[in-house]
């Protein structure tokens, strides 16, 4: 399970990197194009609005001045004769709808001579309050400049696809990291648990140890596989380290308790264990004449 989690985490990181590498350049590649398209749409919308305002005022022939773009968000068009201000909000909103312009905007009607604000409103006055400020007030005959200022570009009002992709990549990266950390932690705990279990199986004496489960003797740098009887005898000696154990007691504890009787001496087994423990200078099996054996452990 931990291996699968690690693979999943690595896959997530790789996919996120690919997504970032593929889509990161897109804002730079398309920002100029998007700005140009937005400006063109606003230009057409303002010219349409100016056309209908002048035509409703009885002017079907006068030339409409070019739309002036002061910056990325401010556009204006000049009308050389007065118009019906009450018609402006609906006409302008309709023009923006036709050209798919959805950004928030402010409208200002300035006099051409001094650039002073005469009339104006925010698009929310029309869409939410249904009441436009200054509507119905008298206008002085003269030249007016219709100015529209957007709060953001049109592209900013649309769902930021790249932003969502990068956000998804960040979330996936975070999730992959959490999975990886959890997997690593679980693996570490598993390794620790396994190590502890292995440690609990070892019976240490001197510089040697006996693994009773696998019947393995580790003495110095050497590892020896013991027979069942050898392992049982050594464990019995370890349990009674530095004590003199009578021969008959050893026979009963290691052999006779299981219904097995041996007529020969245990010397053969002791001799074998002595050879295997030669690499450990802190341990030796001593024969006590006429009595039995003693495992001396320093």
C-alpha positions, 0 to 999 in steps of 0.5 A, spaced: 500 500 500 505 504 501 508 503 495 502 505 491 501 511 495 508 513 493 507 512 486 501 516 486 504 522 489 510 522 484 505 521 479 501 527 481 507 531 482 509 530 475 503 531 472 502 538 476 509 540 473 507 538 466 501 542 466 505 548 469 510 547 463 504 547 458 500 553 461 504 557 464 506 561 458 499 562 456 497 569 459 503 572 456 502 569 449 494 571 449 494 577 454 496 582 448 490 578 443 485 579 449 486 586 450 486 588 443 479 584 442 477 587 448 478 594 445 475 593 439 469 590 442 468 597 446 470 601 440 464 598 436 459 598 442 461 605 443 460 607 436 453 603 436 451 607 442 453 614 439 450 612 432 443 611 436 443 617 440 444 622 435 439 618 430 434 619 436 436 626 436 434 627 429 441 627 426 442 621 421 448 624 417 453 627 422 460 624 422 461 620 429 468 621 431 473 616 432 473 612 439 479 615 444 482 610 448 486 613 454 488 607 457 487 599 458 480 601 461 478 608 459 474 609 452 471 615 450 467 618 444 465 625 442 458 627 440 458 634 437 451 635 439 446 634 445 443 627 446 437 624 450 441 622 457 435 618 459 436 613 453 444 612 454 443 607 460 439 602 456 442 603 449 449 603 452 448 596 456 444 593 450 451 595 445 455 591 451 450 585 451 451 585 443 458 585 443 459 580 449 462 585 454 460 583 461 465 588 465 463 593 471 463 600 468 462 607 470 459 612 465 461 619 465 458 625 460 463 630 460 463 637 456 468 638 451 470 645 453 473 643 460 472 636 461 468 637 467 463 632 469 456 633 467 452 627 468 454 620 470 452 613 473 455 606 475 452 600 471 449 597 477 445 603 478 441 600 472 442 593 473 440 593 480 437 599 483 433 600 476 434 608 477 440 612 474 442 618 477 441 625 473 436 622 469 431 627 467 435 633 468 436 638 463 442 639 458 446 645 455 446 645 448 453 643 446 459 638 445 459 632 450 464 627 451 461 620 453 467 616 457 466 609 459 471 606 465 472 599 466 473 596 473 477 590 470 478 588 463 473 583 460 478 577 460 478 578 468 471 578 468 471 571 465 472 564 468 480 564 469 481 557 466 489 558 467 488 560 474 483 554 476 488 549 472 494 552 477 490 551 483 488 544 481 495 543 480 497 546 487 491 542 490 494 535 487 501 537 489 499 538 496 495 532 496 500 528 493 505 530 498 500 529 504 500 522 501 507 521 500 508 523 507 503 519 510 506 513 506 513 515 508 511 515 516 507 508 515 513 505 512 517 508 517 513 505 523 512 499 519 520 498 519 520 500 526 515 495 528 518 490 524 525 492 527 522 492 534 519 485 533 526 482 531 529 485 537 524 482 541 526 475 538 533 476 540 536 473 546 543 477 548 549 475 552 556 478 552 557 480 545 553 474 542 545 473 541 540 468 539 534 468 535 530 463 538 525 463 532 530 462 526 535 458 531 540 463 529 546 464 533 550 471 532 557 471 535 561 477 533 561 477 525 559 470 524 552 467 523 551 460 525 544 456 524 543 451 530 539 445 530 533 445 534 537 441 540 543 446 540 538 452 540 534 449 546 541 447 550 544 454 548 537 458 551 537 454 557 545 455 559 543 463 557 537 463 562 542 460 567 548 464 565 554 464 570 550 458 574 553 451 575 548 446 572 548 439 573 548 434 567 542 431 569 538 437 570 540 439 563 538 432 560 531 433 563 530 440 561 532 439 554 531 432 552 527 428 557 521 433 558 519 432 551 519 424 552 526 423 549 532 420 552 539 420 550 544 415 553 550 419 551 553 425 554 551 432 552 558 433 551 558 433 544 552 439 544 557 443 548 563 442 544 559 444 538 557 450 542 564 452 544 566 452 537 561 457 535 562 461 540 569 462 539 569 469 536 566 472 542 571 473 548 566 475 553 563 468 553 565 461 554 562 454 557 566 451 562 565 444 564 565 443 572 568 436 573 563 431 576 557 436 576 555 439 570 557 446 566 557 453 567 556 459 561 560 464 563 558 471 561 562 477 562 
